[in-house]
Amino acid sequence: MRNISILLIAALSFGAIAAEGSRPPAGDAKRQDSQSAMKKHVLDHIDAKIRILQSAKACVRAASDIKAMVACHEQERKQTKELKEQARAVIQQRKPPSQPAGGR
């Protein structure tokens, strides 16, 4: 979770720095599409984390004892781990295939 958060912060920071510099040329629609897609992905990821935390909050509120609270925590951790794995899979899909060593 921490690595994904760092990645998202870095991506957002890079975007903010790039926005401060100069505007992309008018014909650079591909860059704008890529930025829009990344922005949508980041916002979707944040929304998913919020849903997980809201669910955990409701679970803890409804918990009648420590065992129930532990179950809430375990469920939240499981959901967070699944979200993290999904985010990693998306990142791996976006990476270009690596060249074999020594191949040109």
C-alpha positions in Angstrom: 0.0 0.0 0.0 2.8 2.4 0.9 4.6 1.7 -2.5 1.4 2.4 -4.4 0.9 5.6 -2.4 4.4 6.7 -3.2 3.9 5.9 -6.8 0.7 7.9 -7.0 2.2 10.8 -5.2 5.2 10.8 -7.5 2.9 10.6 -10.6 0.8 13.5 -9.3 3.9 15.5 -8.4 5.4 14.9 -11.8 2.2 16.1 -13.4 2.2 19.2 -11.2 5.8 20.0 -12.1 5.1 19.5 -15.8 2.0 21.7 -15.6 4.1 24.5 -14.0 6.6 24.4 -16.9 5.1 25.0 -20.3 2.0 23.8 -22.0 2.3 20.9 -24.4 2.1 21.8 -28.0 -1.4 21.9 -29.4 -0.7 18.8 -31.5 0.3 16.7 -28.6 -3.1 15.1 -28.1 -1.5 11.7 -27.2 0.2 13.2 -24.2 -3.1 14.8 -23.1 -5.0 11.5 -23.5 -2.3 9.7 -21.5 -2.5 12.3 -18.8 -6.3 12.1 -18.7 -6.1 8.3 -18.5 -3.6 8.4 -15.7 -5.7 11.0 -13.8 -8.8 8.8 -14.2 -6.9 5.8 -12.9 -5.5 7.6 -9.9 -8.9 9.0 -9.0 -10.5 5.6 -9.4 -7.8 4.1 -7.1 -8.4 6.8 -4.5 -12.2 6.2 -4.6 -11.6 2.4 -4.2 -9.4 3.1 -1.1 -12.1 5.4 0.3 -14.8 2.7 -0.2 -12.6 0.1 1.6 -12.1 2.5 4.6 -15.8 3.4 4.7 -16.7 -0.2 4.8 -14.1 -0.9 7.6 -15.5 2.1 9.5 -19.0 0.8 9.3 -17.8 -2.7 10.3 -16.0 -1.4 13.4 -19.0 0.7 14.4 -21.2 -2.4 14.2 -18.7 -4.6 16.1 -19.9 -5.8 19.4 -16.6 -7.1 20.7 -12.8 -7.3 20.0 -13.2 -10.5 17.9 -15.6 -8.6 15.6 -13.2 -5.7 15.4 -10.3 -8.0 14.5 -12.5 -9.5 11.7 -13.2 -6.0 10.4 -9.4 -5.3 10.3 -8.7 -8.5 8.6 -11.3 -7.8 5.9 -10.0 -4.3 5.4 -6.4 -5.6 5.0 -7.6 -8.3 2.5 -9.5 -5.7 0.4 -6.5 -3.4 0.5 -4.1 -6.1 -0.6 -6.4 -7.1 -3.5 -6.6 -3.4 -4.6 -2.8 -3.2 -4.4 -2.4 -6.3 -6.5 -4.8 -5.0 -9.1 -2.9 -1.7 -9.3 0.4 -3.6 -9.7 -1.2 -5.7 -12.5 -2.3 -2.5 -14.3 1.2 -1.1 -14.0 2.8 -4.3 -15.4 0.4 -4.2 -18.3 1.5 -0.7 -19.2 5.2 -1.5 -19.1 6.7 -2.1 -22.5 8.0 -5.7 -23.0 11.7 -6.0 -22.0 14.3 -6.9 -24.5 16.2 -10.2 -24.0 19.8 -9.7 -22.7 22.2 -9.3 -25.6 19.4 -9.1 -28.2 19.1 -6.0 -30.5 
